[in-house]
Amino acid sequence: MQPVHQSKVSPATTLSMEQLCRETAAQRYNTREQSIAVTGMVQFQASYEMRGLTPREERFVCAFDPDGQFLHLSMR
């Protein structure tokens, strides 16, 4: 897949996506939400990926559909 640079979700939706990603990662990694670092977001033709790190340097990716609905969390 090739990244697409034009954003289709609103800034408010992007913030909601980041919050949900942090909450989900904190629960999965058994840590505080405030300690989760979201490091970036990439848009593809049919999805978004939000990448991050835990305090223990564990990497993860939250996937969202084109409308910003959460799909899953992947450990990397």
Backbone bond lengths (Angstrom), bond angles and torsions (degrees), N, CA, C in turn:
res aa  C-N    CA-C-N  psi(-1)  N-CA   C-N-CA  omega(-1)  CA-C   N-CA-C  phi
1 M - - - 1.453 - - 1.521 110.66 -
2 Q 1.288 115.72 143.05 1.456 121.22 177.43 1.519 109.51 -100.54
3 P 1.314 117.93 134.42 1.463 119.91 176.13 1.523 111.00 -63.64
4 V 1.314 115.72 144.05 1.458 122.87 175.28 1.510 106.16 -111.19
5 H 1.309 118.40 136.65 1.457 120.53 -172.69 1.519 114.46 -94.59
6 Q 1.319 119.01 -11.25 1.456 120.65 -178.91 1.528 109.60 -89.18
7 S 1.315 116.55 125.92 1.462 121.40 -177.41 1.520 110.62 -84.82
8 K 1.343 116.65 138.19 1.456 121.56 179.11 1.518 112.30 -108.54
9 V 1.309 118.36 -14.58 1.463 120.71 179.45 1.523 108.98 -97.62
10 S 1.315 115.29 150.98 1.463 120.60 -178.76 1.528 110.51 -73.39
11 P 1.327 116.73 161.74 1.468 119.54 175.51 1.533 112.30 -57.65
12 A 1.329 117.49 -37.04 1.470 120.51 178.80 1.527 110.56 -64.66
13 T 1.327 116.72 -40.10 1.464 120.47 177.94 1.521 110.37 -66.04
14 T 1.323 116.58 -39.58 1.464 120.70 177.80 1.524 111.02 -60.70
15 L 1.326 117.00 -41.91 1.471 120.44 177.01 1.521 111.29 -63.99
16 S 1.327 117.02 -40.26 1.469 120.94 177.51 1.524 110.85 -64.13
17 M 1.321 116.23 -39.87 1.464 120.91 177.89 1.525 110.14 -62.68
18 E 1.327 116.72 -43.44 1.468 120.59 179.57 1.525 110.82 -63.58
19 Q 1.326 116.89 -42.17 1.462 121.07 -179.98 1.533 110.66 -62.61
20 L 1.326 116.22 -45.55 1.464 120.44 179.75 1.528 110.89 -65.18
21 C 1.316 116.74 -38.02 1.469 120.64 177.43 1.527 110.07 -62.76
22 R 1.325 116.96 -46.38 1.472 121.37 178.63 1.533 111.11 -60.34
23 E 1.334 116.54 -46.33 1.469 120.84 -179.32 1.524 110.93 -60.98
24 T 1.318 116.05 -46.58 1.463 120.86 -177.71 1.528 111.22 -65.47
25 A 1.331 116.67 -43.80 1.469 120.52 179.43 1.528 110.83 -65.64
26 A 1.327 117.54 -41.15 1.466 120.65 179.41 1.525 110.60 -61.10
27 Q 1.325 116.16 -41.61 1.464 119.98 178.91 1.532 110.28 -66.93
28 R 1.319 117.40 -45.22 1.468 121.62 -178.41 1.527 112.11 -63.34
29 Y 1.336 116.47 -40.71 1.461 120.95 -176.35 1.528 113.02 -95.93
30 N 1.329 116.77 5.79 1.462 122.27 176.46 1.532 111.59 53.85
31 T 1.328 114.99 54.24 1.456 120.90 179.32 1.528 109.49 -140.97
32 R 1.325 115.79 174.99 1.465 119.66 -179.61 1.529 110.27 -77.80
33 E 1.311 115.41 141.68 1.458 121.61 179.58 1.532 112.10 -56.33
34 Q 1.339 116.49 -37.53 1.464 121.07 -178.11 1.524 112.54 -66.79
35 S 1.331 117.05 -19.57 1.464 119.86 -178.12 1.530 112.78 -89.65
36 I 1.321 116.97 -4.52 1.462 121.53 178.79 1.526 109.17 -83.26
37 A 1.325 116.98 130.23 1.469 121.73 178.42 1.526 109.46 -106.79
38 V 1.324 116.69 117.77 1.461 120.90 172.69 1.522 106.26 -88.95
39 T 1.329 116.29 120.91 1.466 120.46 -170.67 1.519 114.51 -101.89
40 G 1.310 118.06 -12.09 1.458 118.33 179.11 1.509 112.64 171.79
41 M 1.337 114.11 165.75 1.456 120.96 179.64 1.524 108.23 -135.71
42 V 1.333 115.82 136.24 1.456 122.06 178.80 1.521 107.77 -124.23
43 Q 1.327 116.42 136.19 1.457 121.25 177.02 1.519 109.35 -104.61
44 F 1.329 115.88 131.00 1.450 122.36 173.58 1.522 107.66 -110.25
45 Q 1.325 118.13 -179.86 1.463 120.47 -177.47 1.523 112.54 -61.93
46 A 1.325 117.60 -36.41 1.461 119.66 -175.49 1.523 113.50 -126.06
47 S 1.325 117.70 17.37 1.460 119.16 179.84 1.522 111.07 -167.99
48 Y 1.326 114.08 171.21 1.461 122.56 173.31 1.517 107.72 -124.95
49 E 1.323 116.63 147.86 1.457 121.81 171.34 1.516 108.57 -124.30
50 M 1.320 115.40 131.96 1.456 121.68 176.11 1.523 106.01 -115.62
51 R 1.320 116.65 122.23 1.467 121.51 -174.80 1.516 110.82 -104.84
52 G 1.336 115.27 151.87 1.449 118.58 -179.58 1.512 113.84 -161.09
53 L 1.348 113.43 179.66 1.466 122.82 -178.82 1.520 110.19 -134.86
54 T 1.324 115.00 148.44 1.457 120.68 172.45 1.528 108.37 -93.46
55 P 1.337 118.03 171.95 1.469 120.11 176.65 1.532 112.81 -60.87
56 R 1.330 116.80 -22.44 1.469 121.01 179.29 1.533 111.57 -94.03
57 E 1.346 116.20 18.01 1.472 122.37 177.49 1.533 113.02 65.25
58 E 1.339 117.59 24.19 1.461 121.11 175.60 1.528 107.48 -84.53
59 R 1.327 116.24 130.54 1.462 121.09 -177.80 1.528 110.47 -92.23
60 F 1.330 115.54 147.95 1.455 121.16 176.56 1.521 109.34 -147.64
61 V 1.341 114.93 163.16 1.459 122.11 176.69 1.517 108.03 -134.65
62 C 1.329 116.40 129.02 1.459 122.17 172.02 1.523 107.25 -98.64
63 A 1.319 117.35 130.88 1.462 121.69 179.19 1.524 109.68 -106.89
64 F 1.325 115.39 140.71 1.458 123.04 -179.87 1.524 109.27 -132.61
65 D 1.333 116.57 151.37 1.463 120.20 176.66 1.534 109.96 -78.16
66 P 1.340 119.05 177.77 1.467 121.03 -176.54 1.528 114.40 -61.19
67 D 1.334 117.17 -21.43 1.464 121.26 179.13 1.522 112.70 -92.10
68 G 1.329 116.98 -0.46 1.460 120.47 179.54 1.514 114.40 90.74
69 Q 1.338 117.99 12.42 1.458 121.46 178.45 1.529 109.24 -83.62
70 F 1.341 115.87 133.53 1.463 121.90 -177.79 1.520 110.79 -61.55
71 L 1.339 116.62 135.17 1.461 122.10 176.14 1.523 111.47 -107.95
72 H 1.341 117.09 -56.34 1.464 119.65 -178.89 1.520 110.89 -167.86
73 L 1.331 114.39 166.82 1.462 123.02 174.94 1.521 107.42 -114.02
74 S 1.316 116.73 128.70 1.468 121.82 177.92 1.515 109.17 -114.25
75 M 1.320 116.24 136.00 1.460 121.10 174.81 1.515 107.67 -88.87
76 R 1.332 116.22 133.94 1.478 119.31 -176.49 1.484 110.87 -115.31
